[in-house]
């Protein structure tokens, strides 16, 4: 008897470092600075400090979300991300 088929996890790409990881290892940022699932345009970022703290994060998020990212929006992403190593 063969084992049941393994469930494949969706793979997403970080908009800054372009690393491909399972969706659970990334944070989805929506336009307006909110995070998590929901309607509207979204972008994926690594949960590590390097990607969120990078000065290029603002331009990468602005380009991916097709809207301007303010300092407040970026601060809410930084404070809400579960930072790893």
N, C-alpha and C positions, 0 to 999 in steps of 0.2 A: 504494500500500500504506500502510495507517495504522500509526502507531507502536504498540508494545505499550502496554497500559493501565498507567498509573503506579500504583505501589503506594501506597496511602493509609496514612499513619502514624496510629496511634491518638492522639487528643487527650485530655489530662487537664487537670484544674483544680487549681490550688494551693489548699489549704484555708485559707490565710491571706489572700493578696491576691486570690484568685478569678481570677487570670490563666489563660487557656486556652492551653496550649502542647503541642507534640508530647511524647509520653511520654519521649523521650530527653533532653529539656531539663529534666525534673523528677526528683526523687529520691523513691522510694517508701519510706515509713517504715512498719514493721510494729509491732504492739503488742509491747512489751518493749524498744523502742529499737533493734531490728535494722533494717537497711536492705536494699533490693534485693528481687528477686522471691522468692516463697515463699508457703506457705499462710498463711491467716489474714487477719484484717482489716487493711487498710492504708490509708494516706493519702498524698497527693502534696504535696510542697513544692518551691518554686523552689530552684534551687541558688545563688542569690545571697545574699549576707550579709544583706540587708535583711529577708528573710522569716524566715530561721532565727534571727537575732539579735533579732528583734522580741519584746518582752515578752509580746505576745498569742499567741505561738507555742504556749506551753504549753496555754492554754485551747482554742485551735483544734485542736491535736492530740488533746487529751483528748476533745473533743466528737466528732471524726471517728473516733477509735479506740474510743470508748465504754469507755474505761478511763483510770485516772489515769496521768499522765506524770510520772515523778520527775525530779529534777535530774540524776541519772546518765544517765537515758534521753535527756534533752535535750542533755546534754554529748556523748554518743556520736553523736547526730545532727549536732551542730555540728562535731565533729572529723572525721566521716566524709564530710560533704558536700563535693563538689568545688566550692568557692566560685568564682564568676565575679565579674564587676565589679559 
